[in-house]
């Protein structure tokens, strides 16, 4: 069954988020882009339903979110958490990039760690 087309405003907003990435998003994207992390394909700032996922691995049906303090208590983020996602704080990405990458590899490669698959 084909998916619903993504509204133009969602695509435009996702494009603007790609241009205005945070330091943590830029750092992690540098580690993931072009299948650099264990040959795993990721896309960034991907519209999914009403939300924009920071990073998406379609193969594993995994969304990776990189959050700052502005995400701590917002209603939008409580609703967004219903998607199967792996969440990291900006500081984790900035100071523990290797551990973040190891966690992502483990979740993508080990199906037993993925209850949503």
C-alpha positions in Angstrom: 0.0 0.0 0.0 1.5 3.3 -1.0 2.2 5.8 1.8 0.6 9.2 1.9 2.5 12.0 0.2 4.5 14.2 2.5 3.0 17.7 2.6 5.1 20.4 1.0 5.4 22.4 4.2 6.9 19.3 6.0 9.4 18.9 3.2 10.3 22.6 3.4 10.6 22.5 7.2 12.8 19.4 7.0 15.0 21.1 4.4 15.4 24.1 6.7 16.3 21.8 9.6 19.1 20.2 7.5 20.5 23.7 6.8 20.4 24.7 10.5 21.6 21.6 12.2 22.9 21.8 15.8 26.6 21.0 16.6 25.6 17.6 17.9 23.5 16.8 14.8 26.3 17.8 12.5 28.8 15.7 14.4 26.7 12.6 14.4 25.6 13.1 10.8 29.4 13.2 9.9 29.8 9.8 11.5 26.7 8.3 9.8 26.5 9.8 6.3 27.5 7.9 3.3 27.2 4.6 5.2 30.3 5.4 7.2 29.0 3.6 10.3 29.2 -0.1 9.7 27.7 0.4 6.1 24.3 1.4 7.6 22.2 3.7 5.5 20.8 6.8 7.3 18.8 9.8 6.1 18.5 13.0 8.1 15.6 15.3 8.9 13.0 12.9 7.5 9.3 13.8 7.6 7.4 10.9 9.3 3.6 11.5 9.8 3.5 14.9 11.5 7.0 14.8 12.8 10.5 15.4 11.5 12.9 12.6 12.5 16.5 13.8 13.1 17.9 10.6 11.6 16.2 7.5 10.1 17.5 4.0 9.4 14.7 2.6 7.3 16.3 -0.9 7.2 16.0 -1.2 11.0 12.9 1.0 11.2 14.9 3.1 13.7 14.6 6.8 14.4 17.6 8.5 16.1 16.8 11.7 17.9 19.3 14.2 19.2 17.8 16.4 21.9 18.8 19.5 23.8 17.1 20.9 26.9 14.3 22.5 24.8 12.9 18.9 24.3 12.7 18.0 28.0 9.0 18.7 28.6 7.4 19.8 25.3 4.0 18.3 24.4 5.3 17.8 20.8 8.1 15.7 22.1 5.9 13.6 24.4 3.7 12.8 21.3 6.8 12.2 19.1 8.1 9.6 21.6 5.4 7.2 20.4 7.7 6.4 17.4 10.3 3.7 17.9 13.3 5.8 18.5 16.7 6.0 20.1 17.3 9.2 21.9 20.5 10.9 22.8 21.1 14.2 24.5 23.4 16.8 22.7 26.1 16.3 25.4 26.2 12.6 24.9 26.8 13.0 21.2 29.4 15.8 21.7 31.4 14.0 24.4 30.7 10.3 23.9 30.4 9.9 20.1 32.0 6.5 20.0 29.6 5.1 22.6 26.6 6.7 20.7 27.8 5.0 17.5 28.3 1.7 19.2 24.8 1.8 20.6 23.4 2.6 17.2 25.3 -0.3 15.6 24.1 -2.7 18.3 20.4 -1.7 17.8 20.5 -1.9 14.0 22.4 -5.2 13.8 21.0 -7.1 16.7 17.3 -7.9 16.0 16.8 -9.2 19.6 17.3 -5.7 20.9 14.5 -4.3 18.7 11.0 -5.1 20.0 9.5 -3.0 17.2 10.9 -5.0 14.3 
